[in-house]
């Protein structure tokens, strides 16, 4: 039964919707955590340490954090796989472009695929930069995330990569939230306006919330 659901286009769209909402919930929490940087290094570093002790002593050290990571990886893989396979089906079903050249879809809709690729590459870079420290500038300091964030956003390329990715994220959320609502049956003629407004607000708040950190470092508000 699971195979039958997955093989159908409706099933893949449902997987995309559910996995997308899981990632959206994480992004809201992640953004709120990021904003703690405005309260100083002690507050931000303390929050990062707390993430590794959530659930203790019932859970072992960092178990809760790893559970979240596993769920997120599963959501990202499911989302990307379903999106790729749906894209391939769309291309096979329509191998030639439509005759008309008028653009009817929004900019966010037209760039969903490229936006997904940009976000996928950004996730890899973000992990290598601020989690493993593999590509981190000025030497990664374990247990000092406040300083690591400042180091990253003290480089021009760190700011460019992050800002481009966050703009792509905003467009992705703007279209993706409304699309997920339609897929899961929450949309209707009377609720569409409210859903689109919610999508716009979420996209705007998350984009501004995330980019406020590199902007604060660049302007010296956070140092």
Secondary structure, DSSP 8 states (H G I E B T S, - for coil): -HHHHHHSHHHHHHHHHHHHHHHHHHHHHHHHHHGGGGG-HHHHHHHHHHHTTTTTTTS-TTHHHHHHHHHHHHHHHHHHHHHHHHHHHHHHHT-S--S-----S-HHHHTHHHHHHHHHHHHHHHHHHHTS-TT-TT---TT-HHHHHHHHTTSHHHHHHHHHHHHHHHHHHHHHHHHHHHHTT---TTTHHHHHHHHHHHHHHHHHHHHHHHHHHHHTS--
